[in-house]
Amino acid sequence: MEFAAIVQRQRAFFQTGATRPIEFRRAQLEKLSTALARYEARLLAALHADLRKSPGQAYTSEIGLLQAEIRCALKRLANWTTPSRRRTPWFVAPARGWVQPEPFGVALILGPWNYPVQLLLVPLVSAIAAGNCAVLKPSELAPRTAEAIAALVRETFAEEYISVVAGDAKVAEALLAERFDKIFFTGSTRVGRMVLAAAAKHLTPVTLELGGKCPVIVCADARLELAARRIAWGKFMNAGQTCVAPDFVLVEREARDTFVAAMKKVLHEFYGDDPARCEDYGRIVNQAHFERLVNYLHDGKAVHGGRHDAKDLFITPTILADVSPDAAVMQDEIFGPVLPVLEFDKLDDALTLLRGKPTPLALYVFTRDRATEARVLADARSGGACVNDVVSHMIGAGLPFGGLGESGMGSYHGRAGFDTFSHQRAVLRRATWLDTPFRYPPERLSLRSVKRAMRFLLGD
């Protein structure tokens, strides 16, 4: 496939100005919404084939969130695109200043396999709303979903506006060699570094949505049964293959046994005696990830779960106790249904452990004490955070979602997504009927007078 030709056609189409009118953007968002409804059954079947997602989970975590993002953009697009006034200094009076968001041009959106619909097409909603063209690269590790998305896009949009490129890592590498005006990548930190290095060759602005070991701090004063229920929901949805899933739990020692017992009870309620037969529990994406996760089971004592089946790519929801902070399972993002539980005696001990790790995509704390909450939020860095919940901060368009440091850069969802795919262009318009001479040479004022004038003319 001639990737250069695809980018050139899209850039030529963008330069016609066709993507800029709000009416055009609205029409494309509505077309995407209609296409999603038309392809819903095929997408649900593909998600089940790739990841064993149940129809309910697939809709709520993928298509439903995507449709909500479209509705938000349609409702607020006029407000987002309106230029915003800015103050101008007396030095240039009389003048007006404003900031107007403008599309970058041709965007490349690289999606992951774990939520292959939502995490590829929600950024597309933002790109369309901002007035861009886009090339989409779905993950080859969710092949049926990639095929369905490609068919949906081909049927809905002209190739010179939105196109899909299928293939493996070599295809992604070839795409990254082209000059795009914006790159949006969701995936691992390792690949994120490669994306950033490729973008640097063209000085292309990049948004990276990566991962990391998202910690949970559970204090003894927390409602432990509620904490267990919410943590189990966030950890084991999609068989743990969620970028903001709780990666490990730090629980206050005096509450450890009660918390673990509550987790066991909740997991039985969620998935029954045999999670392998539960329609609400997914599978590991491929053999390589399965083997990586099974190796983690040796890094502690499985106080719940631990069973696995290579033929079915199945690992039961597992709680690991007696885990050393230096164990392999505590080094890299787990991205699977294995949850290490470690104890701490003092909050300082937990925060010290977190400070020694890369900045995670999300941080979770369960406590009923506002001072403890404030302390954790102040002392532990993260891309986003929840207090007395997990994952929910990324649901909906109200809060920006993104990482920090090794967990990413930039954010999206709602207005944040529109801004991510927009250049904030500063504009100043100055009147012509007045032109004070003192700014032109030769200098007419002493340095002392210049300093006094500057304080007045450039002051707030």
N, C-alpha and C positions, 0 to 999 in steps of 0.2 A: 504494500500500500504506500502510495506517495504522500507521506505526511506533510511535506512542504507544500504540496498543491492544495491540500485541505486547508492549511493555515492561510495560504494566500487567497483562496476563494472567500474564506470567512473575513479576512481583513478587507478585501475589496468590497464585500457586502456591507461591513460595518462602516466603511468610509462613505458609502452612499447616504448615511444618516438615517436609514430606515429603522434602526433599532431604538432611536432616541425618543420619538413621541410617546407620551404616556399611554395613548390609546393603543399603540402597537404592543407595548409591554403588557398591558392588561389583557389584550386578546391572546397573547402567547401563554400567559399564566392560566387563563381560562381553558385554553386548548390542552394544556398539561393536565389540569384537574379532570377534564372530561376523558382524556386518554387513560388516566389512572383508574377511573371508574370502569372503563371499557376493558382494561387489561387486569382488573383486580383478581379474577379467578386464576388467570395464568400466572400472575406474580405470586399468589398464595401457594399454588402448586409448586412453583419453582423454589420458593423459600423452604418448603417442606422437603423437597428432594435434595437441596444443598445442605441444609442445616437441621432438618427434622423439626422445623418450627410448626407449632399448631396454628390453625387459621386465626384463632383469637390473638395469640401472641404476635403472629406475623402482621396482623392488621394494626394492633395497638402500637407496636414498637416500630413499625415501618410506614405502612401506607397512611394510617390515621394521622401520625405526626406530620407526614409530608403534606397531606391535604390541609391540616391546620396551618402550616407555614404558608401555603398558597393563599388561604383565606385572609391571613394577617397581612400579607403583601398587597392583596387587592384592596383591602380596607384602608391601608395607610400609605399607599404609594404616592398619592398626591401630596401628603404632608412631607414624606421623605425627600421628594424631589424639589420641594420649594426652597429657593435660596434663602439663606439666613443672614440678617443684617449684622454688620460688625462696626464698631466705632473706628473712626479715623482720627489721626492727630491733627491739631490745629495747623501744623506745618504745611499740610496739603489742602487746607480749607479754601474754598468750599468744595467738599467731595463727599461721595458715598462709597461705602465698602460693603461687600457681601461675599459669602462663600456659597458656591453652587456645586453640587455633586455632579460629576460627569463620569460616564463609563470608561473603563480602561481600554476596552477594545475586544481582543480575542483572548478568552480565558481557557486554561487547561484545568480540568477537574479530575483528580485521580482518587478513585473510591476504594474502600476496603471490602473484605469478604464477610465480616461478622454481621453487619447490618447493611447489606449490599444495595438495598433500594434507598433507604432513608439517607445514608451517609454519602451517597452519590448525588441524589436528586434534590435534597434540601439546599446544598450549595448552588445547584442549578437554579432554584427558585430565586435565590439572592442575585445570581448573575443576570438572570432575565430581568428582574425588577430594576436592576441598576443600568440596564440598557446594553449589555454585552452580548457578543457571540460566544459560543462555548464548544470545546471538544471534550467529550467524556471518555474516560478510560475506566470501565468497571473491572473488578478483580476477576482473574481467571480461576480463582479458588472457589468461586460460587458460579459455576458455568451456566447452569440452567437459568439463574436469575439474570446473568449478563446477557444471555440470548433474548430473554423476554424484554429487558430494558432496551436492547438494540432495536428490536422489532417495534416497540412502542415509539421510540424516538424517530425512526425512519418513517413511520406512518404519520407522525404528528408534525414534524418540522422539516423544513428544507435543509439540505446538507450544508449549504453555505451559511446557515444560521446556527443550527445545533447538529452536531454529528457525534457518533459513537465509534470508537476504535477498540476492537477486541484484541486480546493477545496476552502474552506472558510478560515477565520482567524485561525481556529484551525489547519488546514493543514499547513499554513505558520508557525505557532508556532512550530509544530512538525518538520518541515524542519529545522528551525533555531536551534533546539536542536542537529542537526548533525554537524559534524566537516567539514566545507568547508575551502578552501584555500583563497577564496575571496568572499565577499558578496557585491552586488550592489542593492540598494533599491531606488525606486522612490515612494514617497507618502507623507503623512502628517508628520509634526514634531512630533506629539504624537506617532505615530507608529514608526517613526525613532528612537526615544529614546529606544523603546522596541527592535528594531533590534540591536542597538548598545550594549545594555545590554546583549543580547543573544550572540553576537559575542565576547564579552569580556571573556566569559567562555572558549573559545578556542583560544583567542588572534588572532582572524581572522581579517585581514585588511578589512575595510568597506568603501564604497563610499555611501554617502547619498545625494540624490537629493530631497530636501523637497520643502517648499513653503514660505509663508509669505505674508505680506501685501505690495505689490509692489506699491510704491507711484509715482505720477506724479506731477511735479512742472511745472506750466504754468505761465511764466512771461508775463507782459504786452507788452513787445517788440516782443513777438513771433508772427509768422504768425498764427493767431488764427483759421482761417478756416481750414488750413492745419493741425494744432494740433488737432482740433476736429475730422477731418476725420481719422487721424492715430490712435488716442486714441480709437475712436469708433470701428475701425477695430480690434484692439488688445483686447479690453475689451469684445466685444460681439461675437467674433468667438467662436464656440462650446458652445454657451449660457453662456459665461463667465467662463466655467470650464477649465481654463488654468492656470498652475502654475505661469506663468510670466505675466498673464493678469494685466493691471492696476487695482489696488484694490481701490484706491481713488485718487482724484485730489485736489491739492492745487493750486488755481489760484489767481493771484494778484487781489486785490479787484476791481481796476478800469477796469479790463478786464473781470470780472465775467459774466456780463449780455451778452456781445458780445460772449463770449465762449459758454455759455449755449445755446444761440440762434443758434449758429453754430452747436452744438451737436444735437439739435432737428432737424435741417434741414438735417444733414447728416444721422441720423437714419431713417428719412422718405425716403431718397434716397436709403438707403441700404435695408430696410425691408418693405417699403410701409405703407399703412394705417393700415393694419392688419398683423402684423408679424406672427400671428398664421398660416396664409395661405402661408407664404413665405418658399419656399423650401430650402433657404440658412440659415435658422435659426433653431437651434437645440432645444433639450428638456433637462430637468433636469434628472439626471440618475435614481433617485428613489424617493419614497415618503418621506423618512426621510430628504433627502437633500432639497426637495421641501418645506417642512414645515419649516425647518431651515431658508431658504431664505425668505419665506413669512413673517416671524417674523421680519426680518430686515426692511421691508417696513414701519414699524411703527416708525422707528428711525429718520425720517425726512419727508420733504414734497416732494412728487413725482411730480416734475415739468415736467416730461415726463414719460409715461408708468405707471407702477404700476398694470396693469391688470394681472390676473393669473387664471389658470384653473387646478384644482387638478387632474381631470380625464385624462387630456392630459399632465400632468407634465410640463405645459407651464407657463413661466413668461415673460412678454413682456420686452424688453430692457428698463431699468428704470434709470432715473437720480434723485438722492435725493439731495435736498437742505436743508438749515437750519439744518444741522447735527452737533451735539455737538461732540467734540473730545472724550468725555467720553461715548458716546453711544455704545451700543453693536455692532453695525455694524462697529465700528472703532476699535474693540478689536481683533477679530479673522479674519483669511483670509476668504473673502466672498465666493469665488469660485462659482460665479453665476452672472447673468445679472443685478446686482444692483451696481450703481456707485455713491457713495457719492461725492459731490463737496463742498469743504470748501474754504474759502477765507483767504488770508493773506495780511497784509499791508506792511511788510518789509520781505526781504529774510531771515533775522535772525529769524523771527518768524516761518517761515516754517521749517528751519533747526533745530530749537529748538524742534519742535514737532517731527521731525523724529528721533532726537537723543534719545528721550524718548521711542522709540519703538525697538523691536528686529530687527536685521539686516535682510532685505528682500532679496529675491532671485534676484530681479531686481530693478533698480532705473531709472526713466525717467525724463528728464528735457527738456522743450521747451523754447528756448531763442535764440536771434541772437547776444547776447553779449558774447564774448569769456571769459571775466573776470567772468561773472556770471556762465558760464559753468564750468570754472575751480574751482570756489568757491564751487559749489554744489558737484562736483566730489571729492573735497578734504575734505569736511565737512560731507558728508552723505555717510555712508558705505553701501555696497550691494555686492551680489555675482557677478552681472554683471550690465551693464548700457547702456542706449542709450541716445544720444543727438538728439533732434528733431525727434524722432521715438520711437516706442515701439516694443517689442517682437523680432525684426529682429536680434538682437545680437546672438540669439540661432539658427538661420537658417544657415545651411551650416557647413562645417567642419573646417573652418579657425580659428575660435575663440573657446577657451575652454569654456564650459558651466558648471556652478556649483554654489553652494551657499556658504554662510559664516555664521558661528555661527548657529543660529536656522534655517536658510534656507538651511543648509547642509554642507557637507565637501567633498572635492575631485571634480574632473571635468571630462568631457568626450567630445566627438565629435572629429573626425579626430585623429591627433597625440595624443591629450590629452586622448582620449579613449584608444588608444593602450597603453599608459604609465600607465593608471589606472589599466589595467589588466596585467601589467608586473612588475616583480621585477627587479630593476636596479642593476645588480650584478657587483661589482667592482672587477677587476682582475689585479694582478701585476705579471709579469714574470721577474725574475732576473737572470742575467748571473751567471755562476759558475766559470768563469776563474779568477775572482777577489774577494777577501774577506778580507776587511780591518779589522785589529785586534782591533781597539780602542773601538768598541762597546761591546766587550766581557770583562768580569771581568778577572783579577783584574783591577781596575781603574788605568790608566797610566797618566792622566792629572789632573791638579788642577781644582777646581771649576771655577775659572776665565777663564781658557782655554776651559773648557767644554762649558761655556756660549757663548764664541766667536765662537767656532766650530759649535754649534747648530744654531746660527744665519746664518752661511754660509751654512750649510748642509741642513737645513730645510727651508731656505728662499725661496721666490717666484722666 
